[in-house]
Amino acid sequence: MVDQPTESNRIKTSTVQPDEEAHINTLFDLTGRTALITGASGFLGQSLARALSEAGARVVVSSRKRKKAEEIAALLKGAAQGSHIGIELDQMDETSINAGFDELLDRVGSLEILVNNGHFPLGADLTDVTGTEFQQLLGNATGYFLLARRFRNWSVSQKKSASIIMLGSMYGVVGSYPETYEGLVPASPVAYHTLKGGIVQMTRHLAVYWAKQNIRVNCLSPGPFPGPQADSEMVKRLCQKSPMGRMGVPEELNGAIVFLASDASSYMTGQNLIIDGGWTAW
Ligand SMILES: NC(=O)c1ccc[n+]([C@@H]2O[C@H](COP(=O)([O-])OP(=O)(O)OC[C@H]3O[C@@H](n4cnc5c(N)ncnc54)[C@H](OP(=O)(O)O)[C@@H]3O)[C@@H](O)[C@H]2O)c1
């Protein structure tokens, strides 16, 4: 005899009929939404901003330099072409974070997506980093948090759902191979590993606290995506450590950012999506 379903043993099935389900293109569509991306002038940021615009979002590009932000915004296309804007925002400065967010609301009036991507870098590694430098690098996490909280509080006050994406790193999950840097360049900074590990964990913490208000928080962690300035010998060594035997190129993050920003990931929060060519798999 088959047990009758009860409240406790019934398998929850969707009540949505197939013909009422959102089409897959609709799930990834960002038309009508606004996305703020920090550090959008950078190597990955430019590509991520492009992806958001191509998916239909109106993009607010931020940089520490207003002119740079405006130049990047002017290059963006998609359904909202012509309405993308650039604003000034320094994530290491709370006053600037608040001023940037206020300006966004004044000029655009709405926000549904935040990509915390900007990064104030540090050259020093574990051999010579000073306490002040270490502390300063960690300030990037403070900036991510303050901007995320500002956005969350506004979204809740407007009864709006939101998607927040933090840029982590494979180096927030694993240590680095010392031999890939030795004799060429400083090691990957200890403060960077500390920072990115903290950002992955902050993502989980905020996701849990804000889930009931429909504020999703996820982390996108790139693996090795060296920019054009990277030491070529170091890049060769990094390739040997990658299961795919090569480095990532920025557009290989584009699908992931649109996924995390859109309804395609509506039941996902508190997660760390690692795009690393298999680096952390072995
Ligand atoms: N590339 C990789 O291999 C890799 C791997 C893992 C994780 N990531 C992460 O991905 C993100 C983007 O990396 P990327 O390689 O594109 O770096 P990038 O080329 O150095 O760009 C970083 C951007 O951050 C902005 N920035 C610097 N200081 C800032 C501040 N105080 N406030 C706000 N923005 C600031 C800069 O823009 P402005 O000068 O215009 O302000 C810069 O364009 C970073 O969070 C990074 O840690 C990168």
The ligand as a Tripos MOL2 file, in Angstrom:
@<TRIPOS>MOLECULE
LIG
   48    52     1     0     0
SMALL
NO_CHARGES

@<TRIPOS>ATOM
      1 N1         41.9410   39.4010  -12.7370 N.am      1 LIG1
      2 C1         41.9830   38.3020  -11.9840 C.2       1 LIG1
      3 O1         42.7040   37.3390  -12.2780 O.2       1 LIG1
      4 C2         41.1100   38.1700  -10.7640 C.ar      1 LIG1
      5 C3         41.0600   36.9430  -10.1210 C.ar      1 LIG1
      6 C4         40.2680   36.7950   -9.0140 C.ar      1 LIG1
      7 C5         39.5270   37.8630   -8.5440 C.ar      1 LIG1
      8 N2         39.5930   39.0470   -9.1750 N.ar      1 LIG1
      9 C6         38.7890   40.1480   -8.6360 C.3       1 LIG1
     10 O2         38.0000   40.7020   -9.6570 O.3       1 LIG1
     11 C7         37.8180   42.0860   -9.4480 C.3       1 LIG1
     12 C8         38.2740   42.8450  -10.6950 C.3       1 LIG1
     13 O3         39.6320   42.5210  -10.9410 O.3       1 LIG1
     14 P1         40.4390   43.1060  -12.1740 P.3       1 LIG1
     15 O4         41.4480   42.1100  -12.5340 O.co2     1 LIG1
     16 O5         39.5090   43.6250  -13.1990 O.co2     1 LIG1
     17 O6         41.1880   44.3270  -11.4710 O.3       1 LIG1
     18 P2         41.6370   45.7150  -12.0800 P.3       1 LIG1
     19 O7         41.8390   45.6500  -13.5530 O.co2     1 LIG1
     20 O8         42.7950   46.1910  -11.2480 O.co2     1 LIG1
     21 O9         40.3900   46.6610  -11.8100 O.3       1 LIG1
     22 C9         40.0130   46.9680  -10.5120 C.3       1 LIG1
     23 C10        39.2400   48.2650  -10.5380 C.3       1 LIG1
     24 O10        38.9820   48.6250   -9.1910 O.3       1 LIG1
     25 C11        38.8820   50.0380   -9.1580 C.3       1 LIG1
     26 N3         39.3160   50.5580   -7.8550 N.ar      1 LIG1
     27 C12        40.5750   50.6960   -7.3640 C.ar      1 LIG1
     28 N4         40.5270   51.2780   -6.1720 N.ar      1 LIG1
     29 C13        39.2150   51.5220   -5.9030 C.ar      1 LIG1
     30 C14        38.5350   52.1260   -4.8280 C.ar      1 LIG1
     31 N5         39.1860   52.6250   -3.7690 N.pl3     1 LIG1
     32 N6         37.1890   52.1990   -4.8930 N.ar      1 LIG1
     33 C15        36.4960   51.7260   -5.9530 C.ar      1 LIG1
     34 N7         37.0870   51.1460   -7.0140 N.ar      1 LIG1
     35 C16        38.4390   51.0510   -6.9730 C.ar      1 LIG1
     36 C17        39.7320   50.6070  -10.2820 C.3       1 LIG1
     37 O11        38.9240   51.5300  -10.9780 O.3       1 LIG1
     38 P3         39.1670   53.1250  -10.9530 P.3       1 LIG1
     39 O12        40.6600   53.3460  -11.0340 O.co2     1 LIG1
     40 O13        38.4700   53.5620  -12.1990 O.co2     1 LIG1
     41 O14        38.5600   53.6400   -9.7160 O.co2     1 LIG1
     42 C18        40.0010   49.4060  -11.1740 C.3       1 LIG1
     43 O15        39.5320   49.6190  -12.4840 O.3       1 LIG1
     44 C19        38.6240   42.4290   -8.2030 C.3       1 LIG1
     45 O16        37.7780   42.4200   -7.0880 O.3       1 LIG1
     46 C20        39.6150   41.2920   -8.1220 C.3       1 LIG1
     47 O17        40.0980   41.0650   -6.8320 O.3       1 LIG1
     48 C21        40.3760   39.2470  -10.2710 C.ar      1 LIG1
@<TRIPOS>BOND
     1     1     2 1
     2     2     3 2
     3     2     4 1
     4     4     5 ar
     5     4    48 ar
     6     5     6 ar
     7     6     7 ar
     8     7     8 ar
     9     8     9 1
    10     8    48 ar
    11     9    10 1
    12     9    46 1
    13    10    11 1
    14    11    12 1
    15    11    44 1
    16    12    13 1
    17    13    14 1
    18    14    15 2
    19    14    16 1
    20    14    17 1
    21    17    18 1
    22    18    19 2
    23    18    20 1
    24    18    21 1
    25    21    22 1
    26    22    23 1
    27    23    24 1
    28    23    42 1
    29    24    25 1
    30    25    26 1
    31    25    36 1
    32    26    27 ar
    33    26    35 ar
    34    27    28 ar
    35    28    29 ar
    36    29    30 ar
    37    29    35 ar
    38    30    31 1
    39    30    32 ar
    40    32    33 ar
    41    33    34 ar
    42    34    35 ar
    43    36    37 1
    44    36    42 1
    45    37    38 1
    46    38    39 2
    47    38    40 1
    48    38    41 1
    49    42    43 1
    50    44    45 1
    51    44    46 1
    52    46    47 1
@<TRIPOS>SUBSTRUCTURE
     1 LIG1         1 GROUP 0 **** ****
